């Protein structure tokens, strides 16, 4: 933890110019707002959205995990159901609503990676507009929304504006609930919106619970019952249907990543990283100072969301991607703080802390270098930068691997089973049956016992016996200790290892110009090797 604090301070020093620039921007807009006419609000939101989209596009990327959902969506569009490998019912995704939406696009012939990026950017724009509208609804005299500007400049927020993940659509739905609540709509409508957010990401249910707690302070019992009924009416049928279809009460990702085991030490580090590098720590301190003059529902919603999500994320160990599990919380915190700061009697210390939070978030601190895994975390966007849109090219070894395997096997109408731990791009572009070495899309590997803790989602590893039993022909890692050289295949700068005797795989590799051992996986008598 001390190392994280020290590295964050060093990163702040490296980004001092950006921090000063963001601070100057906020102060200038605060001074300008005093003279701004009502029409300035429209100019502001257009500029804020343009800024947020520009910053998101400046780090354009597509996460390998997003391609897992693309493959699920593609299989659904083709009539195979929401599955990764055809015929294998394993829930290796946690974004039902996002996957179904993408399946509809695939059914219409849309290019899923490009559409996912576009929808991410549209969700980012929607989140910014809704945050702005929420502040102006709560404080009609406001011309600008500093919460919106904080989101537009936040590296943690805008980075997920092109990832292809469900993160930004889920955040946009939370922002929609914020806005509708400020407008005073019937609570049952809010239940439907946060139910949709839960279908987009199951952990967004915590925002639904938090809003339910907030409604206890200013809603009538009948309204609260309507809210709970609407939320449950969306979530419960979906949960029961997915349980019936896949056979597991929780998604397979739950078992692959934690299986119910707590991981407090890693979770505390993940949460501390979020608080320190996004300015959320200062935001929460400022929010505490304006608590007495904040609208009660908004304040309770922000406090309950922070407590519930923080406890959950810390317990499960967080994620291996920076900030991802907390992205939807940022608009709630920023909007609640600004509305509180705009109330009469708000202390000046809270203004200073809020500004400090915006400056730290806008400085886009990077205590973890690009391409580095540190504290079991990574700036994931640095591994999957989009280098070209049409045709799509991603700067990742997994993208190269996917193209090589598609050319070697898919183009020859061959479908040998492959063992890989990062299954997104390879799975989507090749269509090969894949056994996930880490278990995200494999039920048996996901239920292996946890023998050690490390990077969340990368702690289990398939055994050789299981891979052989499931019919894997070759893998991305050697599984015959001491015989790596005799099973190694080299192709286009990539390396693969044969797991069992597979002449058609060897022939395809050789036809593509690969270096393959003369008699791989055979004994001196010429018989196939057995485990």
PANUSE-688747 format. One record per residue (C-alpha): x, y, z; chain. Coordinates in steps of 0.001 Angstrom, whole numbers, plus 500000, padded with zeros to 6 digits. Example, Ala and Ser with C-alpha at 12.3 -4.5 7.8 and 13.67 -1.06 7.14 Angstrom:
<pts>
east_north_up_cadena
512300_495500_507800_A
513670_498940_507140_A
</pts>
This chain:
<pts>
east_north_up_cadena
500000_500000_500000_A
502821_502424_500847_A
504394_501666_497475_A
501107_502521_495740_A
500886_505848_497585_A
504483_506699_496724_A
504023_505827_493049_A
500812_507851_492868_A
502607_510901_494265_A
505397_510434_491718_A
502819_510167_488951_A
501205_513380_490170_A
504587_515058_489909_A
505025_513791_486350_A
501563_515075_485421_A
501804_518389_487259_A
501286_520419_484079_A
498088_518518_483232_A
496863_518922_486818_A
497441_522680_486720_A
495691_522895_483366_A
492627_521084_484641_A
492557_523234_487769_A
492789_526404_485703_A
489950_525202_483468_A
487646_524632_486441_A
488466_528003_488012_A
487991_529827_484688_A
484580_528244_484149_A
483557_529055_487713_A
484401_532718_487112_A
482747_532688_483699_A
479524_531152_484997_A
478738_534302_486981_A
478350_536231_483717_A
477024_533411_481543_A
473604_533655_479922_A
471149_530717_479926_A
472187_529715_476396_A
475728_529093_477635_A
474564_525782_479115_A
474052_524351_475638_A
477475_525507_474498_A
479020_524025_477618_A
477524_520550_477267_A
478450_520354_473570_A
482036_521285_474466_A
482146_518878_477421_A
480879_515973_475311_A
483359_516813_472541_A
486178_516901_475083_A
485168_513587_476645_A
484860_511869_473273_A
488197_513284_472115_A
489966_512015_475228_A
488308_508610_474856_A
489361_508354_471204_A
492912_509398_472086_A
493301_506023_473857_A
491057_504025_471523_A
491237_500332_472394_A
489236_497115_472299_A
489652_494775_475236_A
490249_491074_474635_A
487473_490309_477130_A
485044_492272_474948_A
485601_489733_472179_A
484325_487003_474483_A
480973_488787_474487_A
481231_489291_470721_A
481555_485537_470240_A
478592_484865_472526_A
476561_487438_470616_A
477615_486038_467256_A
476632_482514_468267_A
473243_483769_469471_A
472703_485565_466164_A
473521_482320_464338_A
470949_480378_466340_A
473327_478489_468644_A
472246_480252_471827_A
474328_482388_474184_A
477336_480047_474200_A
481053_480411_473588_A
481652_476942_472160_A
478691_475601_470231_A
476907_472940_472286_A
478554_473938_475585_A
476335_475902_477959_A
478781_477919_480027_A
477990_481486_481132_A
481390_483040_480561_A
480038_486581_480314_A
478471_488989_482825_A
476636_491360_480505_A
473431_489711_479290_A
471797_492907_478056_A
474937_494036_476240_A
475425_490612_474634_A
471807_490462_473447_A
472037_493970_471982_A
475195_492987_470118_A
473516_489795_468921_A
470794_491920_467329_A
473448_493972_465555_A
475223_490800_464400_A
471908_489447_463117_A
471587_492563_460959_A
475109_492059_459627_A
476856_494698_461727_A
480572_494607_462467_A
480525_493888_466210_A
483891_495391_467243_A
483180_498663_465437_A
479598_498827_466658_A
480696_498126_470213_A
483129_501043_470041_A
480447_503309_468613_A
477927_502319_471293_A
480548_502833_473992_A
481174_506361_472721_A
477430_507014_472479_A
477030_505785_476069_A
479838_508092_477193_A
478121_511040_475528_A
474786_510052_477083_A
476346_509778_480545_A
477825_513271_480245_A
474561_514788_479006_A
472561_513086_481752_A
474985_514212_484480_A
474693_517777_483173_A
470899_517558_483023_A
470729_516139_486552_A
472725_519029_488016_A
470656_521616_486147_A
467428_519945_487240_A
468502_519975_490872_A
469975_523498_490639_A
468096_525373_487874_A
470291_528476_488115_A
473427_526460_487225_A
474795_527208_483780_A
477646_524736_483788_A
477987_521333_485407_A
481359_520849_487000_A
480474_517201_487672_A
480135_516742_483915_A
483468_518426_483297_A
485083_516213_485941_A
483726_513130_484162_A
484782_514398_480738_A
488368_514926_481892_A
488582_511831_484129_A
490998_509265_482758_A
489272_506487_484702_A
485919_507350_483122_A
486725_508211_479511_A
489180_505333_479087_A
486221_502940_478991_A
484599_504967_476226_A
485937_502694_473469_A
486775_499433_475250_A
483980_497359_473708_A
482982_496345_477237_A
479608_496875_478898_A
481182_499253_481439_A
480111_502525_479829_A
476555_501440_478890_A
476064_500368_482514_A
477329_503748_483746_A
474988_505533_481323_A
472014_503625_482760_A
473027_504646_486293_A
473194_508261_485065_A
469741_507839_483542_A
468407_506734_486922_A
470047_509788_488516_A
468374_512136_486059_A
464957_510505_486281_A
465142_510613_490064_A
465942_514345_489933_A
462923_514831_487685_A
460724_513154_490279_A
459448_510297_488101_A
457572_507418_489687_A
459944_505099_491582_A
458824_502049_489611_A
460382_503635_486499_A
463666_503913_488372_A
463348_500233_489247_A
463062_499341_485565_A
466105_501442_484646_A
468325_499983_487358_A
466982_496543_486486_A
468249_497133_482948_A
471585_498243_484414_A
471720_494976_486376_A
471160_492980_483200_A
474039_494939_481684_A
476307_494153_484639_A
475020_492112_487613_A
476942_494140_490205_A
474913_497201_489191_A
472167_495687_491339_A
474001_497323_494225_A
472946_500701_492827_A
469394_499391_492793_A
469675_498440_496452_A
471263_501814_497267_A
468442_503740_495616_A
465939_501590_497482_A
467612_502655_500724_A
467475_506302_499611_A
463760_506030_498807_A
463071_505046_502415_A
463768_508669_503371_A
461359_510476_501038_A
458993_508041_499318_A
455673_506614_500439_A
455443_502879_501251_A
453357_502275_498139_A
456021_503883_495968_A
458768_501830_497577_A
456813_498630_496981_A
456370_499642_493333_A
460104_500298_493015_A
461058_496933_494500_A
458480_495130_492359_A
459760_496765_489167_A
463400_496053_489988_A
462669_492452_490954_A
460362_492055_487953_A
463323_492640_485664_A
466074_490904_487627_A
464387_487786_489065_A
462972_486294_485812_A
466282_486881_484067_A
468237_485318_486922_A
465999_482255_487077_A
466056_481776_483302_A
469842_482000_483086_A
470125_479574_486050_A
467855_477110_484234_A
469750_477483_480955_A
473318_477241_482269_A
472767_475112_485358_A
474772_477318_487750_A
473250_479748_490221_A
476011_482294_489573_A
477723_483120_486261_A
480752_480981_485459_A
482930_484088_485798_A
482013_484196_489498_A
483456_480720_490026_A
486492_481419_487845_A
487392_484631_489678_A
486515_483947_493299_A
483960_481192_493798_A
482749_483025_496874_A
486187_483293_498480_A
487136_486676_499875_A
490339_488417_498783_A
490480_491382_501115_A
494164_492250_500673_A
493938_492590_496891_A
490536_494252_497123_A
491852_496860_499556_A
494691_497655_497163_A
492287_497864_494216_A
489972_500227_496109_A
492879_502346_497352_A
494201_502603_493796_A
490793_503887_492687_A
490560_506415_495522_A
494071_507760_494978_A
494289_507925_491189_A
490799_509207_490322_A
490413_511931_492934_A
487562_509961_494493_A
489177_510238_497940_A
488943_514046_497875_A
485444_513825_496404_A
484227_511622_499247_A
485779_513908_501864_A
484120_516927_500253_A
480815_515084_500053_A
480983_514384_503781_A
481416_518111_504445_A
478326_519082_502440_A
476171_516267_503827_A
474096_518577_506015_A
473033_520765_503090_A
472650_518133_500359_A
469312_516795_499046_A
468662_513747_501171_A
467801_511216_498486_A
470845_512042_496379_A
473153_512054_499386_A
471882_508723_500719_A
472057_507197_497247_A
475694_508288_496870_A
476632_507137_500378_A
474865_503774_500098_A
476287_503140_496593_A
479799_503881_497834_A
479410_501642_500879_A
477807_498704_499076_A
479994_498763_495987_A
483132_499445_498011_A
482468_496535_500350_A
481640_494166_497490_A
484634_495120_495326_A
487030_494975_498263_A
485758_491582_499361_A
486058_489899_495952_A
489505_491358_495269_A
488540_493899_492634_A
489508_493309_489034_A
492703_493031_487019_A
491732_496152_485008_A
492266_499539_486619_A
489110_501253_487916_A
486593_499153_485941_A
484376_498052_488823_A
484047_501650_490072_A
483355_503488_486810_A
479575_503711_487403_A
480178_505202_490851_A
482034_508266_489568_A
479001_510099_488119_A
477027_509444_491308_A
479778_510931_493465_A
480481_513920_491218_A
476814_514852_490745_A
476008_514460_494446_A
478980_516617_495370_A
478193_519412_492933_A
474536_519579_493933_A
475608_519725_497584_A
478222_522406_496903_A
475606_524573_495167_A
473343_524607_498238_A
473416_527618_500599_A
475869_527192_503446_A
478233_524770_501716_A
481673_525121_503383_A
484552_526504_501350_A
486731_523583_502461_A
484415_521278_500521_A
484916_523410_497405_A
488691_523101_497780_A
488495_519336_498257_A
486141_518950_495306_A
488510_520927_493112_A
491417_518767_494295_A
489463_515659_493345_A
488715_516994_489872_A
492364_517965_489369_A
493674_514546_490393_A
491160_512741_488178_A
491803_515041_485254_A
495567_514648_485555_A
495057_511011_484402_A
497646_509586_486779_A
499541_506483_485703_A
501345_504812_488612_A
501277_501655_486472_A
503197_502043_483226_A
501743_501071_479868_A
502218_497380_479175_A
503059_496685_482812_A
501298_494418_485316_A
501845_495709_488832_A
500055_494919_492096_A
498069_492431_489971_A
496650_495422_488049_A
497208_496758_484569_A
496360_499747_482406_A
494521_497329_480146_A
494014_499867_477374_A
497770_499894_476742_A
497671_496222_475699_A
494939_496534_473050_A
495282_499850_471250_A
493326_500213_468012_A
495892_500906_465300_A
493491_500991_462367_A
489692_500999_462127_A
489007_499694_458622_A
490055_496999_458334_A
490359_496731_462086_A
493844_496168_463420_A
494641_495950_467118_A
498144_496285_468514_A
498085_493042_470472_A
499819_489689_470191_A
496391_488074_470631_A
495115_489844_467525_A
498144_488622_465574_A
497617_485129_466958_A
493952_485224_465937_A
494830_486196_462365_A
497515_483495_462126_A
495246_480736_463448_A
492347_481863_461265_A
494607_481638_458226_A
496058_478288_459303_A
492882_476468_460316_A
489643_478376_459711_A
490530_479126_456083_A
491162_475390_455601_A
487857_474414_457236_A
489715_472773_460101_A
488574_473128_463710_A
491070_471522_466097_A
490426_472258_469759_A
492849_474828_471161_A
493932_475572_474734_A
494327_479301_475466_A
493867_481478_478547_A
493015_484742_476767_A
490213_483529_474562_A
488521_486691_473255_A
490104_487724_469963_A
491302_484222_469152_A
487846_482806_469762_A
485964_485488_467844_A
488144_485626_464750_A
488866_481901_464376_A
485678_480200_465535_A
487838_477350_466831_A
486548_475313_469770_A
488612_476519_472710_A
489271_475233_476204_A
489925_478215_478446_A
493035_477511_480508_A
491889_480039_483151_A
488305_478820_483229_A
486328_481964_482388_A
484394_480090_479675_A
485060_476587_481003_A
482979_475169_483849_A
485366_472454_485023_A
488426_474700_485183_A
486397_477444_486893_A
485493_475029_489705_A
489059_473907_490365_A
490161_474666_493951_A
492066_477887_494534_A
495548_476909_495679_A
497044_480404_495637_A
495916_483973_495150_A
497257_486285_492494_A
495789_488300_489656_A
491957_488038_489783_A
490630_485866_486971_A
494045_484336_486268_A
494489_482102_489314_A
493242_478721_488107_A
494961_476664_485421_A
493648_473683_483509_A
495500_470406_484038_A
497050_468396_481236_A
494773_465470_482002_A
491685_467616_481622_A
492915_469158_478370_A
493578_465724_476907_A
490163_464520_478068_A
488459_467508_476481_A
490202_466869_473168_A
492647_469787_473032_A
495173_469282_470234_A
497545_472183_470895_A
497978_474966_473435_A
499576_478351_473933_A
501805_476946_476671_A
503820_473705_477003_A
502153_470886_478933_A
504810_468167_478525_A
507581_469129_480994_A
511061_468346_479702_A
509883_467944_476121_A
509127_471520_475208_A
511486_471510_472220_A
510009_468345_470713_A
506445_469715_470886_A
507081_473343_469960_A
505616_474893_466813_A
506988_478247_465595_A
504910_480267_463180_A
505129_483950_462317_A
506998_484827_465500_A
504421_482948_467605_A
504904_479739_469525_A
502444_476912_470145_A
502865_473511_471743_A
501309_470282_470592_A
499448_468429_473324_A
498655_465184_471543_A
499246_463428_468274_A
497291_465392_465657_A
498516_464879_462074_A
495962_467301_460591_A
497187_470060_462932_A
500834_469360_462076_A
500051_469300_458359_A
498196_472641_458520_A
501023_474263_460465_A
503605_472999_457974_A
501502_474151_455024_A
501579_477648_456538_A
505378_477492_456785_A
505707_476711_460487_A
508669_474971_462098_A
507338_471703_463491_A
509311_468799_465028_A
509739_465761_462760_A
507809_463281_464918_A
506068_465268_467642_A
504431_463425_470526_A
505457_459947_469370_A
507508_457325_471155_A
510605_455763_469618_A
508360_452918_468405_A
506186_455394_466519_A
503076_455145_468713_A
501286_458312_469942_A
502406_459460_473375_A
499930_459072_476239_A
499879_460920_479564_A
</pts>
